[in-house]
C-alpha cells in the first residue's frame, strides 16, 4: 500500500516497538492503541 502497489486502506494489528519505529521511519502513519483486556481472539 505504501508504495502504491495496493489501494490505500486502514489496517490494524500488533507490532513491536522496533517495528513501529521502522514503520514511522518509512513514513507510514501509525496510531498506538491500548490492548483491551480479554482480547485473546483475533483482532477482527
C-alpha positions as CSV (number, residue, x, y, z in Angstrom):
1,X,0.0,0.0,0.0
2,X,2.7,2.5,1.0
3,X,4.5,2.1,-2.3
4,X,1.2,2.4,-4.4
5,X,1.0,-1.3,-5.3
6,X,-2.3,-1.7,-3.4
7,X,-5.2,0.6,-2.8
8,X,-4.8,2.5,0.5
9,X,-6.9,1.3,3.4
10,X,-6.8,1.2,7.1
11,X,-5.3,-1.9,8.7
12,X,-4.8,-2.9,12.3
13,X,-2.7,-5.4,14.2
14,X,0.0,-5.8,16.7
15,X,3.7,-4.8,16.3
16,X,6.8,-4.5,18.5
17,X,8.2,-1.1,19.4
18,X,11.1,-1.7,17.0
19,X,8.7,-2.5,14.1
20,X,6.6,0.6,14.9
21,X,9.7,2.8,14.8
22,X,10.6,1.2,11.4
23,X,7.1,2.0,10.1
24,X,7.4,5.6,11.2
25,X,10.8,5.9,9.6
26,X,9.3,4.7,6.3
27,X,6.7,7.5,6.6
28,X,3.8,5.1,7.4
29,X,1.4,6.7,9.9
30,X,0.6,4.6,12.9
31,X,-1.6,5.1,15.9
32,X,-0.9,3.2,19.1
33,X,-4.0,1.9,20.9
34,X,-4.2,0.2,24.3
35,X,-4.6,-3.5,24.3
36,X,-8.0,-4.2,25.9
37,X,-8.4,-7.0,28.5
38,X,-10.0,-10.2,27.3
39,X,-8.7,-9.8,23.8
40,X,-7.5,-13.4,23.4
41,X,-9.0,-13.9,20.0
42,X,-8.2,-12.3,16.6
43,X,-8.2,-8.5,16.3
44,X,-11.2,-8.6,13.9
